[in-house]
Amino acid sequence: MLARGGAMGLQLFRTRAGDLAAALPSVWTALRTYGDAAAMGGKQWHWMVSQGHQINPCNSKLHPAVTEAGIQPEGGEEVAVQVAYTPKSHCFGCGPSHPDGLHLESKRIEQGLEARVSLSSKYCAFPGIVNGGILSTLLDCHGNWTAAIALMDRSCLPKPPLTLTASMLVSYKEPSPPDTELIVRSHVVAVRENQNPGLGKVAVEVDVAVLLPQADGSEKLLVQGTGIFKRLGALRAL
């Protein structure tokens, strides 16, 4: 009796699995196609376009769709990743829609991102010295976006995944002046897959710095940070 019941249950499972596969042929086809495309270098970006996905909304010439697949930007000036991917975000540091935020705008460079910012004197802790918390906010947001863009490029995604800050070590080298153009620059140090179950997903280590341009063309290091950013899973939806 138990053997008969088990056999019937297995047959029911097989039938339902078969029905599901038959009902979703486009899903299986898409997955097979994506796997085949991903094995052929930059051609996965052509496959993404053929499926109707919008790629490279930043119009950056450094997007892998350009550098690996030769798909040129549609035209227009390059825009910041925050504006291109999360225009409705209200994040204080980098949200384009925050009414009184810092409005960080980061653009692609080789292996990272770069932004130009000028911080109002209202963010000063002391006369002529910007508050350290404001500066660390810039590093946090800029590093987070650097990690998200790196993972998007690595996995051939239409949008950056959601990444959260796991840790951030910040060192303040020199006082940062207000109302002065500063450079925020980042580089990806490493992307690490977590091999231990239950301890989170892929993590990205990013170096970030705030720099002050000098008259002779050099740059003075004001703030330096290293962050670990972990992928939460879903694509950013803002």
N, C-alpha and C positions, 0 to 999 in steps of 0.2 A: 504493500500500500504506500509506504514511504517512498520507495523507488519510483512507483508510478507517479506519485505527486511531484517528485523532483523532476522527472522527465517532462511532465506537463508544464511545470514552471519554466524549465529551460526552453521548451518549445515556444511558450508564450513570450519569453524574453527575446528570443531570436526573431519571432514574428514582428514584435513591436520595434525592435531595432531596425529590421528590414523596412518597415513602414516609414520610420523616421528618415532613413537614408533616401528612400524613394521620394519622400515629400520635400526634401531639401537638396535636390541635385545641384543647384547653383552654388550652394555653400561648399559642397565637396569639390566641385570643379574649381571654384575660386581658390580654395586652399591648395589644391594640387598645382594650379597655375602659379600661385604665389611662390610655392616651394621651388618649382622649376625656374622661375624668374630670378629668385634670390640667389640661385647657384650660378648665375651668369653675370656676376659683377654688377655694373651700373644699370643693367637692363631692368632691374626691379623698379627703378623710377619710371621707366617707360610703361611698365605694366600698371603702375599706380595711376598714371595719366589716362591710360586706356580704360581704367575702371571708373573714371569720372572724378578722381580725387584732385583737389587743388593742392599743389605743392609749391613751395618757395613763395609764399605770399609776401615775403620781405623784399623780393626782387634782388636778392644778394647773388653776386657772382661766385661766392664761396660756398653756396649750398651744394651738397653732393650731387644733386640732380644736374647741376651745371658741370662740376669738376669731374664727375664719374660717368655721367650719361650724355653730356653735351646738350641738355635741354636748357636753352637760354631763357632768362627772365622775360616775362610778358611785356615789360616796358615800365617806364616811370622810374622815379627815384627810389633808392633803397630806403626802407622804413625799418624802425626798430622792431625787435622780436615781440616786445610787449604790445605794441600797436597792432602788429600783424596777427598775433595769435590770441590775445586776450584783451581786446579793446574795451570791454565792459568791466574789467577788474577794478576793484576799489582798494587794492593793496596800498598802504600808505607809502611804501618805498617805490613801487614800480607800476602801480595801477594807473592806466591812462584816464580812468573815469573818476579818480579820487579828486574831490573839489579843492583840497588843500595839501596834496601829497608832494613827494619829492619828484615824481614823474621821471624816474630813471628811464632812459631810452638806450638800450644796448643793441649794438650791431655786430655782425660777424667779423672776426679776424681769424687768422690761421690758428686752429686748435683752441679757440676761445671767443670771447666777446670783448668789446670796448665801448665805453660811453663817455660823454663829456657832460659835466654837471657844474652848476654854480649854485652854492647853497646860501640862502638868505641869512642876513645877520640875526634874524629872529631865532635861528637855531644855535646861536652862540651860548656856550656855558659861561664864558668870560669874554670881555671885550676883545674882539679880534681872533677868537679861538672857537671853532665849531665844536659842538657837543660830541663826545665820543660815541654816544648811543646812536646819533644820527648817522655817523660815519659807518658804524658797524651794520646799521640797517642797509646802507648802500651795498656793503660787501655781501651781506646775507642774500639780498635780492639778486644781485648781479651773479653771485656764485651759483645760486639755485637755478637761474635761467641758463647759465653755462652748462650745468649738469643735464638739464632737461633737453637742451638742443643737442648735446653730445649723444644722448640716448636716442633721440629721434633720428638722428643721422645714422647711428649704428644699426637701428632696427628697421630703417626705411618706413617711417610712420608719417602720416599726413600732418600730424600735430605733435607737439612735445608732450610727453607723459607728465603726469603729476608727480613732482618730486618734493620731498620735505627735508628740512635741515636736520641732520642727526647730531652734528657737532660743529663748532666754529671756534677757532683759536685766532685771536686778533692781537696784534702788537702795534702800538702807537709810537712812531719814530720821531715825528715832528708835529708841532701844532698846525692844524689845517685852517687856512684863512677863509672868511666868508666872502661872498660877492666876487669870487675869483674862479675862473674856469679851472676845473680839476679833471683829471683823467682817471676813470675806473677801468682797470684792465684785468682780464682773467685768462688763465690757461688750464686746460684739463691735465691733471697729473696722471691719473689712472682710472680705469673703469674695472670694477671688481664684481664678479659673480659670487654670491654667497652660496657656498657648498653645504652649509649646515641648515637642515630643516628647522623652521620655526624662528629663525633669526632675521627675517626680512629678506627683501629682494636685492637686486643689483644696486651697488653703491658707486658713486663717482666722487673722487677726490679732486678738489679744485683749489688752485692758488689764485688769490685776488689781491689787488693793490690799488691804493689811491695815490696818484702822482701829481706833482705840481710842475707844469712846464716852465722851463727857465729861458731867459732871453737868448742864451747861446745855443738853444736847441736841445739841451739835455733835460732830464727830468729828475726831480727830487722826490724820493720816497717818503710819503707822509704816514701811510697806514698799510700794514701788511697782514693778510689773513689766509688761513687754510681751512677749508670746510669739507665736511663729508655730507653728501646729499644722497638720500635713498629714494628709489622709485617706489611710489605707493601702488601703482597699477594702472589706473584709468588715464585716458587722455585728458588734458586740461580742457575744461568746458566753458570757461568764462569768456 
